[in-house]
Amino acid sequence: RPSRGAGPARRRDPPSLSPSNGGRPRPPRSRTLQPRPEAPRSFDNVVPAVDALPPSALLPKLVVFDLDHTLWTPELYTLSSRFPEPRDKFDSGSRSRRDISSMGREDGGGVPRAWKDVWLLDGAQDVLWELATAPRWAGVGVAAASRTSKGDWARSLLREFAVPGLDEEPGATLDRLFSHKEIYTGSKVMHFERLRERT
């Protein structure tokens, strides 16, 4: 029962719907696994973990990373409200889906930016640095397997992120480090089947 003097009760919409969004479900809130780093990670005193293994230890032929909340944070799909696609994307004449996805913010071209909107997790940075620099990992492939629905964003970020610790080396990007990339919606089993075929 409302208290005396209180105004009329306000109607509350279901938590999953938003009148300003035409009654469509609200996009999920982005949740990060760790805060954005304030400074580049230093590897000056880091010893590769592989050096603790005996010389006869067998290493894998391929190391495969998932992307969202494994390599980086936040999950890409949670950024949809900050980087919306134009509503007329299906009525754009001759423009392709890739052309449309490049529209948007003046600073980001409509896609999330590395270290500003999405950043690498500390543990992932350590592993990536080791895979790229430790001699014992030479010859071992690195791949990405992700079911994200934001494949264009993911590929753009891989091209933008430098390999941790190799920021000053031209061309030392994650896109180049990852020799195989299976980034599309569907079954993870299919991702690994294709990786096995290609490696």
ZAMARGU-4260 file (C-alpha; in steps of 0.2 Angstrom, whole numbers, plus 5000, padded with zeros to 4 digits):
<rodrens>
0) 5000/5000/5000 | 5008/5017/4995 | 5012/5029/5009 | 5001/5045/5011 | 5007/5059/4999
5) 5016/5047/4987 | 5013/5050/4969 | 5005/5037/4957 | 5014/5021/4956 | 5026/5020/4941
10) 5024/5006/4929 | 5040/4995/4929 | 5044/4987/4912 | 5051/4969/4913 | 5069/4969/4916
15) 5074/4962/4900 | 5064/4974/4889 | 5067/4992/4885 | 5053/5004/4878 | 5067/5015/4870
20) 5073/5000/4861 | 5056/4996/4853 | 5052/4982/4866 | 5067/4972/4860 | 5078/4964/4874
25) 5091/4975/4881 | 5109/4971/4876 | 5119/4962/4889 | 5130/4973/4901 | 5149/4970/4898
30) 5157/4961/4912 | 5176/4961/4913 | 5187/4948/4921 | 5200/4961/4926 | 5202/4980/4925
35) 5210/4988/4910 | 5229/4988/4912 | 5236/5006/4916 | 5253/5002/4909 | 5261/4989/4897
40) 5266/4972/4905 | 5284/4970/4908 | 5293/4954/4904 | 5310/4959/4910 | 5311/4946/4924
45) 5299/4933/4917 | 5306/4915/4915 | 5297/4905/4902 | 5287/4891/4910 | 5293/4879/4897
50) 5311/4880/4903 | 5305/4870/4919 | 5301/4855/4908 | 5314/4842/4905 | 5323/4843/4888
55) 5314/4826/4883 | 5297/4833/4887 | 5285/4832/4872 | 5276/4848/4867 | 5260/4850/4858
60) 5260/4853/4839 | 5247/4867/4841 | 5241/4878/4855 | 5223/4884/4853 | 5215/4899/4861
65) 5197/4904/4863 | 5195/4923/4862 | 5181/4930/4874 | 5186/4929/4892 | 5201/4918/4888
70) 5212/4929/4877 | 5204/4946/4881 | 5189/4954/4890 | 5175/4959/4889 | 5166/4947/4878
75) 5163/4955/4861 | 5144/4953/4860 | 5142/4963/4876 | 5148/4978/4867 | 5134/4978/4854
80) 5125/4993/4862 | 5141/5004/4861 | 5144/4999/4843 | 5127/4997/4835 | 5125/4992/4817
85) 5115/5003/4806 | 5096/4999/4806 | 5096/4999/4787 | 5110/4987/4785 | 5098/4975/4775
90) 5092/4990/4764 | 5109/4997/4759 | 5109/4994/4741 | 5125/4988/4735 | 5134/4990/4751
95) 5141/4974/4758 | 5140/4969/4776 | 5158/4972/4779 | 5156/4990/4772 | 5142/4993/4784
100) 5151/4986/4799 | 5165/4999/4796 | 5153/5014/4798 | 5151/5021/4816 | 5162/5031/4828
105) 5174/5043/4820 | 5188/5036/4832 | 5185/5018/4830 | 5177/5015/4813 | 5162/5006/4821
110) 5173/4992/4829 | 5180/4990/4847 | 5198/4996/4848 | 5212/4986/4857 | 5217/4992/4874
115) 5203/5005/4874 | 5187/4994/4873 | 5195/4977/4874 | 5211/4972/4882 | 5221/4956/4884
120) 5221/4946/4901 | 5237/4946/4911 | 5239/4927/4910 | 5235/4927/4891 | 5249/4940/4889
125) 5261/4929/4898 | 5257/4914/4887 | 5258/4924/4871 | 5274/4931/4875 | 5282/4914/4879
130) 5275/4906/4863 | 5282/4920/4853 | 5299/4922/4861 | 5305/4905/4869 | 5316/4895/4858
135) 5308/4878/4864 | 5291/4884/4857 | 5298/4887/4839 | 5289/4876/4827 | 5273/4875/4838
140) 5258/4882/4829 | 5246/4895/4838 | 5228/4895/4833 | 5211/4904/4838 | 5195/4895/4839
145) 5180/4906/4843 | 5161/4904/4841 | 5159/4923/4843 | 5145/4931/4832 | 5157/4946/4831
150) 5170/4939/4819 | 5174/4955/4810 | 5177/4963/4827 | 5188/4948/4833 | 5199/4948/4817
155) 5201/4967/4818 | 5207/4966/4836 | 5219/4952/4831 | 5227/4963/4818 | 5228/4978/4831
160) 5235/4969/4846 | 5254/4968/4846 | 5261/4952/4853 | 5265/4956/4872 | 5283/4962/4874
165) 5285/4964/4856 | 5276/4981/4854 | 5291/4989/4845 | 5293/4976/4832 | 5285/4980/4816
170) 5272/4967/4811 | 5272/4958/4827 | 5253/4956/4829 | 5242/4943/4836 | 5235/4940/4818
175) 5253/4935/4812 | 5256/4924/4827 | 5240/4915/4825 | 5244/4904/4810 | 5226/4897/4810
180) 5210/4906/4814 | 5193/4897/4815 | 5181/4912/4820 | 5163/4910/4817 | 5147/4904/4825
185) 5143/4886/4825 | 5150/4870/4834 | 5167/4871/4843 | 5169/4853/4837 | 5169/4859/4819
190) 5182/4872/4823 | 5194/4858/4830 | 5190/4846/4815 | 5196/4860/4803 | 5211/4864/4813
195) 5216/4845/4813 | 5213/4845/4794 | 5224/4860/4792 | 5238/4856/4804
</rodrens>
